[in-house]
Amino acid sequence: MSFVLYVGENCHDCKKVCKTIIEMQLDIPILNIDKGNKPPMDLFIFPALLTEKGDLKGYGLDIVDFLKDSKNGAPRLSFFKRIFRRMRDC
């Protein structure tokens, strides 16, 4: 299943969830609504994890537990994406 994470500026919990996504090497796009990315529904709590179809799967720090549960099938980065990301970050 494919997910999208919506975050906002100056959001403490957003930073924690983003850090978890990076540490777990998940392939989940992170979109910042304060930079013009519009979610498919009105969101009042951030971060918010939605499916690509727009279904809400979690919000706040509950997203970390959701992603760590292997039943939810969060997509992992491929070997090549991990290599390119490391090269880019150097």
BAZA-222871 format. One record per atom (N, C-alpha, C): x, y, z; residue in three letters. Coordinates in steps of 0.05 Angstrom, whole numbers, padded with zeros to 5 digits, always signed. Atoms other than C-alpha are relative to their C-alpha. Example, Ala and Ser with C-alpha at 12.3 -4.5 7.8 and 13.67 -1.06 7.14 Angstrom:
BEGIN
+00018-00024+00000ALA;+00246-00090+00156ALA;+00018+00024+00000ALA;-00016-00024-00001SER;+00273-00021+00143SER;-00015+00022+00014SER;
END
This chain:
BEGIN
+00017-00024+00000MET;+00000+00000+00000MET;+00018+00025+00000MET;-00015-00025+00002SER;+00025+00070-00017SER;-00012+00021+00019SER;+00008-00021-00018PHE;+00023+00126+00033PHE;+00012+00026-00007PHE;-00011-00027+00003VAL;+00034+00201+00034VAL;-00001+00013+00028VAL;-00001-00013-00026LEU;+00055+00240+00096LEU;-00002+00031-00005LEU;+00003-00029+00001TYR;+00030+00312+00103TYR;+00010+00012+00026TYR;-00012-00014-00023VAL;+00069+00358+00149VAL;-00004+00030-00002VAL;+00001-00029+00000GLY;+00070+00431+00168GLY;+00025+00011+00012GLY;-00024-00014-00011GLU;+00123+00482+00187GLU;-00002+00001+00031GLU;-00002-00003-00029ASN;+00146+00487+00260ASN;-00017-00021+00015ASN;+00015+00022-00012CYS;+00115+00419+00277CYS;+00019-00020+00012CYS;-00019+00017-00014HIS;+00153+00381+00330HIS;-00005-00030-00007HIS;+00006+00028+00006ASP;+00116+00315+00318ASP;+00006-00007-00029ASP;-00007+00005+00028CYS;+00126+00322+00243CYS;+00029-00008-00004CYS;-00029+00006+00002LYS;+00201+00322+00252LYS;+00006-00028+00010LYS;-00005+00026-00010LYS;+00198+00259+00294LYS;-00010-00022-00019LYS;+00010+00019+00019VAL;+00155+00222+00244VAL;+00017-00001-00025VAL;-00018+00000+00023CYS;+00199+00244+00186CYS;+00026-00015+00006CYS;-00024+00014-00008LYS;+00260+00220+00223LYS;-00004-00030+00001LYS;+00006+00029-00001THR;+00227+00152+00234THR;-00001-00011-00028THR;+00002+00010+00027ILE;+00211+00146+00160ILE;+00027-00003-00013ILE;-00027+00001+00011ILE;+00283+00161+00142ILE;+00016-00023+00012ILE;-00014+00022-00014GLU;+00311+00113+00195GLU;-00010-00027-00009GLU;+00011+00026+00009MET;+00264+00057+00172MET;+00004-00004-00030MET;-00005+00001+00029GLN;+00283+00072+00099GLN;-00026-00007-00015GLN;+00026+00004+00013LEU;+00210+00076+00078LEU;-00002+00019-00024LEU;+00005-00016+00024ASP;+00189+00101+00010ASP;-00027+00014+00002ASP;+00024-00016-00004ILE;+00137+00151+00032ILE;+00005+00029-00005ILE;-00003-00029+00006PRO;+00132+00220+00001PRO;-00009+00017+00024PRO;+00006-00019-00022ILE;+00132+00277+00052ILE;-00007+00027-00013ILE;+00009-00024+00012LEU;+00091+00337+00030LEU;-00006+00021+00021LEU;+00004-00022-00019ASN;+00091+00404+00067ASN;-00023+00017-00010ASN;+00023-00016+00009ILE;+00024+00439+00064ILE;+00006+00030+00000ILE;-00007-00028-00001ASP;+00056+00505+00082ASP;+00017+00009-00025ASP;-00015-00006+00024LYS;+00096+00501+00017LYS;-00018-00005-00025LYS;+00018+00002+00023GLY;+00034+00494-00027GLY;-00011-00027-00007GLY;+00011+00027+00005ASN;+00020+00419-00025ASN;-00027-00003+00013ASN;+00027+00002-00010LYS;-00055+00410-00017LYS;-00008-00029+00005LYS;+00010+00027-00005PRO;-00081+00348+00018PRO;-00028-00004-00012PRO;+00027+00005+00012PRO;-00144+00314-00010PRO;-00023+00006+00018PRO;+00021-00007-00019MET;-00183+00333+00053MET;+00011+00021+00019MET;-00009-00020-00020ASP;-00181+00387+00106ASP;+00013-00015+00023ASP;-00015+00012-00023LEU;-00129+00369+00159LEU;+00004+00020+00021LEU;-00002-00019-00023PHE;-00127+00400+00228PHE;+00022-00009+00019PHE;-00021+00011-00017ILE;-00074+00356+00261ILE;+00023-00010-00018ILE;-00023+00008+00016PHE;-00004+00345+00235PHE;+00020-00014+00018PHE;+00000+00010+00027PRO;+00031+00302+00215PRO;-00025-00018-00005PRO;+00022+00017+00007ALA;-00023+00263+00178ALA;+00009-00019-00022ALA;-00007+00021+00020LEU;-00012+00197+00140LEU;-00025-00008-00014LEU;+00022+00007+00016LEU;-00059+00185+00083LEU;+00009-00021-00021LEU;-00006+00018+00023THR;-00063+00131+00029THR;+00000+00018-00025THR;+00000-00016+00025GLU;-00054+00154-00043GLU;-00028+00006-00009GLU;+00028-00005+00006LYS;-00130+00149-00049LYS;-00012+00021+00018LYS;+00010-00021-00018GLY;-00138+00199+00008GLY;-00013-00010+00025GLY;+00011+00011-00025ASP;-00159+00153+00065ASP;+00020+00006+00023ASP;-00017-00006-00023LEU;-00132+00176+00133LEU;+00007-00025+00015LEU;-00010+00024-00015LYS;-00089+00122+00166LYS;+00010+00006+00027LYS;-00010-00007-00027GLY;-00061+00160+00225GLY;+00008+00029+00000GLY;-00009-00028-00003TYR;-00041+00227+00253TYR;+00016+00002+00026TYR;-00017-00004-00024GLY;+00009+00253+00304GLY;+00020-00022+00003GLY;-00021+00020-00005LEU;+00059+00206+00336LEU;-00011-00029-00003LEU;+00011+00027+00005ASP;+00011+00147+00326ASP;+00009-00011-00027ASP;-00010+00009+00026ILE;+00039+00144+00255ILE;+00024-00018+00004ILE;-00025+00016-00005VAL;+00105+00117+00283VAL;-00008-00029+00006VAL;+00009+00028-00006ASP;+00069+00056+00313ASP;-00013-00013-00024ASP;+00013+00011+00024PHE;+00028+00047+00250PHE;+00021-00010-00020PHE;-00020+00007+00020LEU;+00090+00046+00206LEU;+00017-00024+00010LEU;-00016+00022-00010LYS;+00128-00002+00252LYS;-00015-00027+00000LYS;+00016+00025+00001ASP;+00071-00053+00248ASP;+00003-00011-00028ASP;-00005+00012+00027SER;+00091-00100+00191SER;-00026-00007-00015SER;+00026+00006+00013LYS;+00017-00115+00177LYS;-00009+00022-00019LYS;+00010-00023+00016ASN;+00008-00046+00147ASN;+00015+00003-00026ASN;-00013+00001+00026GLY;+00057-00058+00090GLY;+00012+00027-00009GLY;-00012-00025+00009ALA;+00094+00008+00089ALA;+00023-00006-00020ALA;-00020+00007+00020PRO;+00137+00008+00026PRO;+00028+00008+00007PRO;-00028-00006-00006ARG;+00212+00004+00036ARG;+00014+00011-00025ARG;-00016-00011+00022LEU;+00263+00041-00006LEU;+00015-00023-00013LEU;-00016+00020+00014SER;+00296-00001-00060SER;+00030+00004+00006SER;-00028-00002-00003PHE;+00370-00014-00057PHE;+00012+00024-00014PHE;-00010-00022+00016PHE;+00383+00036-00112PHE;-00008+00028+00011PHE;+00008-00025-00012LYS;+00342+00091-00080LYS;+00015+00007+00025LYS;-00016-00005-00024ARG;+00380+00082-00015ARG;+00028+00010-00008ARG;-00027-00009+00010ILE;+00447+00089-00053ILE;-00001+00029-00010ILE;+00001-00027+00011PHE;+00425+00151-00090PHE;-00006+00021+00021PHE;+00006-00019-00022ARG;+00397+00183-00027ARG;+00025+00005+00016ARG;-00025-00004-00015ARG;+00464+00172+00009ARG;+00019+00017-00016ARG;-00018-00016+00017MET;+00502+00201-00050MET;-00009+00029+00000MET;+00011-00026+00001ARG;+00456+00261-00051ARG;+00006+00015+00027ARG;-00003-00012-00026ASP;+00463+00273+00024ASP;+00029+00006+00008ASP;-00028-00005-00006CYS;+00539+00272+00023CYS;+00010+00027-00009CYS;
END
